[in-house]
Amino acid sequence: MRITPNIINGEFIGTNSEVSNSRHKAYVGIKGEIINETKNTFTLMQNGKAKSVIKEQTVFNFKFSDGTIVEINGKLLVGRPEDRLKKSIKRLW
């Protein structure tokens, strides 16, 4: 997978994810498949239990189907998935 700034416009449901850093320390280490996404949260399936994680306070590691791992700050992902497609991206690097 080619990594570009447009990656934050993509669909994350079905992607494996791990919380690598968070202001809420109980979130750190939660990993699993993303099963739902709302404006402010991801719901991950971990060991048969659904865990909701607030996007804005969290840094996620996403593992895509080709093995690529990408770290994304959740602040960039806040918003409904369909609205993220319309949002312009400020280049951060």
C-alpha positions as CSV (number, residue, x, y, z in Angstrom):
1,M,0.0,0.0,0.0
2,R,1.3,3.4,-0.9
3,I,1.2,5.8,2.1
4,T,0.0,9.3,1.2
5,P,-1.6,12.1,3.1
6,N,-4.9,11.0,1.6
7,I,-4.9,7.9,3.8
8,I,-7.0,9.7,6.5
9,N,-9.8,9.9,3.9
10,G,-10.0,6.1,3.7
11,E,-12.3,3.6,5.2
12,F,-11.1,2.1,8.5
13,I,-13.8,-0.4,9.3
14,G,-12.3,-3.9,8.9
15,T,-8.8,-2.6,9.6
16,N,-6.7,-4.0,12.4
17,S,-5.7,-1.3,14.8
18,E,-3.8,-0.8,18.1
19,V,-3.9,2.2,20.5
20,S,-0.2,3.2,20.9
21,N,-0.7,6.3,23.0
22,S,-3.6,8.1,24.6
23,R,-4.3,10.7,27.3
24,H,-6.6,8.0,28.7
25,K,-4.1,5.4,29.9
26,A,-6.6,2.6,30.0
27,Y,-6.9,2.8,26.2
28,V,-3.2,2.1,25.6
29,G,-2.7,-1.4,24.3
30,I,-6.2,-2.0,23.1
31,K,-6.0,-3.8,19.7
32,G,-8.4,-5.5,17.4
33,E,-10.4,-5.0,14.3
34,I,-12.4,-1.8,13.9
35,I,-16.1,-2.8,13.7
36,N,-17.8,0.6,13.8
37,E,-16.9,4.2,13.5
38,T,-18.8,7.3,14.6
39,K,-17.9,11.0,14.5
40,N,-15.8,10.8,17.7
41,T,-15.1,7.1,18.3
42,F,-13.8,3.8,16.9
43,T,-15.2,0.6,18.2
44,L,-12.7,-2.2,18.2
45,M,-13.4,-5.9,18.7
46,Q,-10.9,-7.3,21.2
47,N,-11.1,-10.9,22.5
48,G,-14.8,-11.0,21.6
49,K,-15.6,-7.7,23.4
50,A,-16.4,-4.4,21.8
51,K,-14.3,-1.5,23.1
52,S,-15.0,2.1,22.2
53,V,-12.0,4.5,21.9
54,I,-12.3,8.2,21.6
55,K,-10.4,9.4,18.5
56,E,-9.3,12.8,19.6
57,Q,-7.3,11.7,22.6
58,T,-5.6,8.7,20.9
59,V,-2.8,7.8,18.5
60,F,-3.6,4.7,16.5
61,N,-1.4,2.1,14.7
62,F,-3.3,0.8,11.7
63,K,-2.2,-2.5,10.1
64,F,-3.4,-2.8,6.5
65,S,-3.9,-6.0,4.5
66,D,-0.5,-5.9,2.9
67,G,1.3,-5.7,6.3
68,T,1.9,-1.9,6.2
69,I,1.6,-0.3,9.6
70,V,0.8,3.4,9.8
71,E,0.6,5.6,12.9
72,I,-2.1,8.3,12.8
73,N,-3.1,10.8,15.4
74,G,-6.8,10.4,16.1
75,K,-7.3,14.2,15.9
76,L,-6.9,13.9,12.1
77,L,-9.7,11.3,12.1
78,V,-12.4,13.2,14.0
79,G,-15.5,13.5,12.0
80,R,-18.0,11.2,10.2
81,P,-16.3,9.0,7.6
82,E,-18.4,10.4,4.8
83,D,-17.4,14.0,5.8
84,R,-13.7,13.2,6.0
85,L,-13.8,12.5,2.3
86,K,-14.9,16.1,1.7
87,K,-12.4,17.7,4.1
88,S,-9.3,19.3,2.7
89,I,-6.0,18.2,4.3
90,K,-3.3,20.5,5.6
91,R,0.1,19.0,4.8
92,L,1.7,18.1,8.1
93,W,5.1,17.2,6.8
